[in-house]
Amino acid sequence: MSYPPDPNNPYGQPPAAPGYGYPQQAPPPAAAYGYPQAAPAYGYAPVAPPSMPGLVMTARVLLFVIGGVQIIITGILLIAAAGTKTVANQHSTDSDTAIFGNAAAGILLVFGIVYLLASVLSITLGVKFGKGGPATRITTIVYASVFLLLGLLVTVSAITGAGQTQGTAAGSGFGVVVGLLWIAICVLWIVAMATRDGVNWFNRPRY
């Protein structure tokens, strides 16, 4: 029959003490009342690139280049309109020539104004690529989409004209090259604005 150890017995086994060097592990602290613990995040916010992505930079350079070309075309069209108007005035006695000349001068003038506005838009968008936001990106997509359709029309018209007449084969071939080049530039603009780097660049925080 065993008896419990007597605490007053000097020959008895002393009660076990906690080991030295191994402190008792405290229970984990309870969360403060009224402050629930935050749940772990399951997603990450898109990280804005520290500098302008390469494809976006290429699109910006092409906007400046196209804007410069459009200014040159504007000058050519306005000079041609003025020359055509002068010729029409010199043949004012010939009603048919005067009417045709004035109509041609008016058409050239309208195209010159359109190219001038397009050049202003191209350069403005290129400038805004540095600090512009989502509105700049969307405007660039719309601008590229509209001129992409025009490029398709120019290409189709050039191919159709080359098939109908042999005398204008050189001009039609030039039109096909210009149309395809313009289509490629417009597609690059759209792709640069639609990629993840492009979206993050224009959605980045500004301070």
URFEN-V496872 format. One record per helix or strand of 3 or more residues. SS is the DSSP state (h for helix, s for strand). FROM is the first residue (numbers start at 1). TO is the last residue. If there is no record, write none. Layout:
((SS & FROM & TO) (SS & FROM & TO))
This chain:
((h & 54 & 90) (h & 95 & 128) (h & 134 & 164) (h & 169 & 194) (h & 196 & 202))
